[in-house]
């Protein structure tokens, strides 16, 4: 018997949509203290970093597994051990030319994320960036969305980095020794049997609403109402941030902290940190649309908000995509920031209590029942079509405590989320040790300048913070 890990239909869709103009890669750019990462001669300690990561790869098994086609048109792709795994192909170093500005760093970040990952190897890369004028060091992560979702990438980061500033020993852990001896790949019969066995189980699960849910008329009625709630949404309104993607990318980020955002929630009792972030994202879009000569008061944009379905007990680096979603009006047309926050809070409460999340969860589960051949054949066309949303805004709880590599403390964690499906701008929010970072991913052709968005976001956050202090 061969050894492998199956990819779900949702996981596999991220492979089917993966093209040079729409690489479905997630990631982040982290900033570390510089001095501990260089030796006494000022040379970056690349091999030591590789050794430190290699010693922890047993904690992230999918980081040594590559995509195998499975049985084409019968099953989805699978993950198998990479017999030729070499960490040097995944952990690399870039040197910025002088002066090493933030603008240069963002340009390198964009260049690294343009294009797809090599599918003959495990689907991840880490690029360290030296030469920053601050003396710090950047670390760019590029991770494919098929083996991992946003929340599991946090678990991966916490697995590979250290929770204390001590420099660990670099001898590989005993478990690591087995990683480099690849387990045999499965035969076609094993892959097909596993695939269809899972599908039979999924038929029953989708029908009753969960692996342990009782079959009742009320549950079946709830499922139908959920599907109707999603089906009645219709396509999103046309907007300047929705166009067929090109290869060009732009990335940027801005920062705040959790203690700044917390008091703002009092302006709309019952609101969440995510409600505040959505309010400021809408303000950023107002500014962006205005700068492009468009009327934000006539815009009616809809935001896709992924919801992780992982419980705390399921938090690990094993990967896979486990999510549902909420589709909400972003209310860009409201000019007053507090009025928008109150309206978004009410809308999100109603949506969370309604049938839409259940409908999205059912639809994502039901994708498992579709023939693998159908999903693979329609994938290239789906990636460039208009969909239900105008943009995606993710909000991930990141590491709560500082992380380190070779004793160097991580100072910033700036996330990114991929763009596709005529979404020329997406936003990722992630926390790290009390700080919040808002990462902007854009198509460089359709959204060449992100400064207006940043200005609008910052102005709204400052205004809301002022109002909360005055209340």
N, C-alpha and C positions, 0 to 999 in steps of 0.2 A: 504494500500500500504506500502510495506517495503522500507527501505532506504538502498542504496548501491552505490558504485562507480565501474564502469566497468573498467577492465584492457584491454588494446588493445592487439592485437595479438602479437605485439613486446614485450609489457610488459609481457605477459603470457609466451612467449618463454623463458624468463629468469627464470621462474619457471620450465618449462619443462626441462631445461638444468641443474637444480640445484641438485647436488649430492654431497656426502661427498668428492669426489676427485675433483669436480668442483663446489664449492660453489660460486654462482653468487652474491657475496657481495662486495659492494664498501665501501669506508670509508676514514679515515684519522687518523693521530695521531697529536694532538695539544699539545703544551707545554705551561703551564701557570706559572705565578709567584706563588711561593708556599705560602708565609706567610699569605695572606688574606684567604686562604682556610682552615686554621687550627684555632681552638679555643685557649683560653689561656692555655689549658692543653696540647697542641700539638696534639689534636685529629682532624682528618679530618672531616669537617662539611658536612658529607654525606647527612643527612636528610635535611639540609638547601638547599643544591644543588638540591635535588629532588623536594623540595617545589618550588624553583625558576623556575625549568623547568616545573613543573606541572602547574604553573600559566600562562604559555605561550602555552600550548598545543592546545588551541583553535585556535592558528595561524597556526598549522600544523595538520589538521584534520586526515590525514592518519597515524599519530603516535599513534592513539587510535583505529585503524581499523586492523582487521586480515583478512587473506585470507579465503574465502569461496569457496568451489569447484564449485559452480554454478550448472548447469545441465550437468553432465559429458558427454563428446563426442558430445554434442549439442552446448554448450557455453564455453567460456573461464572462468577461475576463476574470482571472483569479490572480492571486499573489503566490509566488513560489520563491524559495531561497535562491539568492544570487550566488552561483558557484564562483564567480569572478569578482566578488565584492572587494573593493579597495577604497578605504576611507579617503585616500588622497584625491579620488575623483569627485568627492563630495564636499570636502572642506578645503577651501582655497583662499588665496590672498590677492587683494587688489591694492595698488599704491596710487593715491591721488597725486596729480602734479600740483606744484605750488600755485596758489596759496592754500589749497585744501578747504575751500569754503563750504558752507551748508548747501549752496546752489550746486556745487560740483558733486557733493554727496548724493543729493536728490537725483541728479542726472545719472549717476552710476546705478542707483537703486532702480531707476526706470529702465536702464539698459539691461541690467541683469534679469528683470522680469519681462522683457520683451521676448516672445518666442516660447516654445514648448520645452519641457524637460525630455531628456533622452530616455525612451521607454525600455531600452535594453539594460538599464540600471535602476536601482531603487529611486523613487520619484522625489528626491529632495536634494538641495544644495545649501551650503552655508558659505558665504563669502565674507571674510574679514577685510576691512578697509582701513589701511593705515595712511598717514599723511594729512590727517585733519589738522587745521591750524590751531585748534583747541588743545592738541596733544592727546585727545581721546581716540578711541578706536571704534569704528562701526562694525556691526555684524548683520549682514543681510541674510534672511532666511527665505528660501523659495521652496514651497511644499505643495505638491499636487493635492487637489481637493478630493480625489477619489479615495485614497487610503485614509484620509483624516478630515474631520470637520473643525470648525473654529475652536470649539471648546477642547477637543483632544490635542490641538496644537499647543495649547497652554500646558497640558500635562506632559507633552513631549519636551517642551522647554524646561520645565521643572525637573524632568528626569535627566536631561543632559547636563544642566548646569548645577552648581553647588549652592547649598543653602547657607553656607558659612564661608568666611573669607580665607580659611586655611587652604593652602595648596595641597590637594590630595596626592597620594601616591599614584603612579601611572602604570603600575603593573595591572594587566587585564584581570578582571574578576574571573573566578573559575567558570561561571556560566558563559562568559564571553568566548571561551575557547571553542565551544560548539557552534557559535555563530558562523565561523569561517569555514566550517565543514558543512557544506550545504546538504540538506536533507533531499532525498530523491523527489522528483516531480511526479505528480499523479498521472495515471493513464487516462485516456478518454472516457472509458466506462465509469471510472470512479467520479470524474468530474460531472458527467451527465447524471449519474444516480444521485449525487449530492444536490445538484441543481434542482432536479424535478422533485426530489423529496422535500426540499425546502418550499417549493412552490405549492405543493399539496397542503402543507401545514399552513401556508399563508392564506390560502383560500378560506379556510375555516376561521383564521384569526381576523381577516378583514370582514368577514360576514358578521361575526359576533362582536367585533370591536375590541378585541384584546385576547392575549393567550389564556387568560383565566376568567374572562368575563362570561357571565351566564347569558344564555340566549333568551331574551325577553322582547315582547312587542315594543316596550318603551325604548329599549336600546336600539332596536332596528329603526324605529321612528326617529330617534335622535341622530342616527347615522345618515338617514335620508335628508334630514333638515340641514345637517352639516354640509353635505354635498351640494344641496341647493344654495346654501349661503355662498359657497365658493363659485358655483356655476353662474350665479346671477351677477357677479361682479362686472363682467364684460372687460374689453380691452381698455388699457389706460389711455388717457388723453394724449394727443401728440404734444411734444415739447422740444425745445432746442437741445435738451440733454439726452434725447433718444434718437439714435441713428445707428446704422450698421457700422460695427467697429472696424477700425484699421489696426495696423500693427503698432502704431505709435502709442506711447504711454507717458503720463505725467503723474507724479506722486508728490504729495506734500502732507504736512501734519501740523497740528497746533496742540497746545497743552493747557490744562487747568488742573485742579485737584479736587478731590471728593469733598473736602471741607468747604470749598467755595460753592459747590453745587447743592449740598445738603440743605442749607437754609432757604434756597430758592423754592424748594418744594412746598413751603408754607404759603406761597402765593396762590397755589391751587391745592387745597387740602386733599390728601390722598394721592397726590402725584408721586411719581417715581423718578429716580435719576434718569431713566431712559426717556421719560416724558420731557424732562428738561433738555436732554440732548436733541430729541426730535424737534423741539421748539427752536433751538438754536440752528439746527440744520436747515429748517425752513427759512430762517432769517438769512442764512448764508445763500440759499438759493434765490431769495428775493434780490439780494445784491448782485448775484451772478447774472440773473436774467436782466436786471436793469442795465448792467454794464454792457450787455450784448444787444441793447436796444429793444428788449421785449418787455411787455407789460406784466409784471408779477401779479397785479390785481385780477388779471384775467386767467391766471394759471390755476389749474385744479389738479395738482399732482398727487399721486398715490404711492405710498412707501411700503415696501416688503420688509417685514421685521421677522427674521428667523427666531425660532424659539427652541432652545436645546431641550431634548427629551431625556437627557442623561440625569439620573439621580446622583446624589453624592456618593452612593455606594458603587456607582458605575464610572467614577472619575478615575481614569488611568490612561496610559499612552497606547492602548491597544488599537485605537483608531476606528474608522467607519463613520458614516454620517447618520446621526440620530436626531431628527429635528421635525418640528411642525412650523407653523408660521401664522402671522397676523398681517392682513392687508388693510392699511389704514389711510384715511385722507391726511395729507401733510399740512394742509391749510396754509399754504404759501400766500394765498390771497388775503390773509389777515395781516394788517400792517402793525398792529399793536402786539408787542411781545407777550405781555401778561395775558391779554385776551386770548392769544393763540395757545399759551400754556394751559389755560383753563379749558379751552375747547378740546385740545389734544388729550388732556387727562380724562375728560368725560367720554370722549370717543374710545380711548383705549380700554377704559373700564367696561363699557358696553360691549366692545368686541371680545374681550377676554371672557366675559360672562355669557356670550352668545354661542352660536353654533359654528362660527367660522374656523376656529382652531381645530375643532373636531373634524371638520370637512377637509382641511389641509392634511391633517394626519392620516385620514383615510385614503386620500388621493395618493399620498406618497407611499403608503403601504400597498395600494392597489397597483402601482406601477410594477411591483414584483410579479404580478400575474400576467403582464403583457409579454408576448414572445420576445426573446432576446434579439432575434433578427429584425423585428419591427423597430425596436428602440435604436439599434445600430444604424438602420437605413435612414430613419427620419432625423437622427441627431444632427447631421451637417446642416439641414434646413432650419431646424428649430433654433439653433444658436443665433441666427440672424433675424428672427421674427419678433414683432412686437408682442408684448405679453401683458399680464395683468397689472404690472407695476411700472413706475417711472424711474425708480431707483431702489436700491437696497441699503438699509442701515442696520448693521449688526452691532450688538453690544455684548461683549464677552468679559466675564470676570477673570482678570489675569492674576498673576502671582501676588499674594498679599504681603510677602516679605521679600527683602532684597535677595538677588541671585548673584553668583560670582562665577568667573572662570579663571583658573590659575591665580586666584586671589584678587582679581580685578572685579570691582563692583559694577553691576549693570546700573547705569544712571537713567536710561530712558528705554521705553518699549513702545514703538510706534507701529501700529498694525496696518495691514492692507487686506482688501477683499477684492477678488477678481471682478472684471466687467465682462459682460456678454449679453446676448439677447437684446440688442439695441439699447443697452444701458451704458451710456457714455460717462457716467459718473456714479460711483458708489462710495459709501462712507462706512468706516469701521471704528468703533469706540472700544477701547480696552483700558482696564485699570492695571496699575502696577505700583505696589507699595504706597498706596495713598494718593497716587497721581492718576490723572486721566489723560489719555492721548486720543486725539481724533485724527484718523488716517484717511486721506482722500486719494482715491484711485480714479483716474480719468483717461479717456481717449485723448491723446495729445492733438489730434486733428480737429475734433469737435469741441473740446474744452481745453484750449491751449493755455489759458490763464486762470489759475485757481486763487489768485490774490483777492478778487472781489468776494469770493465765497468766504475766505478766511476773515476778511474784514467784517462782513455781515454777521458771521458767527460770533466773533469776539465782541462786537458792539452789542448784540443781543444778550450775551452772557453777562457783560458788564452792567447793562441796564437792569437785568433781572436781579443781579446781585445787589445793586444799589437799592432797588425797590424792596428787596427782602430785608435789608438793613434798616430801611426807613419805616417799615411796617410796625 
